[in-house]
Structure formats: C-alpha cells, structure tokens
Amino acid sequence: MAELPAWPVSHFAQSNPEGPGQDDVPALLRRVAETIESLGPVDVRDICFHNGFDPGGDPYLHMVVYYVRKEDTADEPA
C-alpha cells in the first residue's frame, strides 16, 4: 500500500459567549466566518458543528474548523 503524504492541518474551536444567546446559530456562524477571514489565505478542510448543554442545562453550541494555510498546500497532489 502506498504511503499517504502528511500535511499539517491546523484547527480552532469557537462558541458564542456564555450566557443569553449562547445557542444563537446565526451568530456562531458569523463569528466563525469572521475568524476564518482573519486567518488570511486558507483552505478549509472540515467544519464540525457540535451541540450539547452547559452545566446549567442550557443549550451550548460550538464549531471546530480544520484548515491548512494556502502556502502549505503547494505539495498536495492534484
């Protein structure tokens, strides 16, 4: 079996601030989009959406974004 090349993948997790509105999906999507834009040129590889409950039983949402910087993708196969 051929060995797969290794590429460095970075990630970040983001949620809304704790308290009222922490379950606001549109606000979370905007926050994540702003963070991705602030990274500069990146290729997003995956975005995972997670929901659950905080210790007080209130809905809690967060997203994890996996990305590589554009300069890191030059050696990838086409």
Beta strands, then each sheet from edge to edge (+ up, - down):
strand 1: 10-15
strand 2: 42-53
strand 3: 59-69
sheet 1: 1+ 3- 2+
end
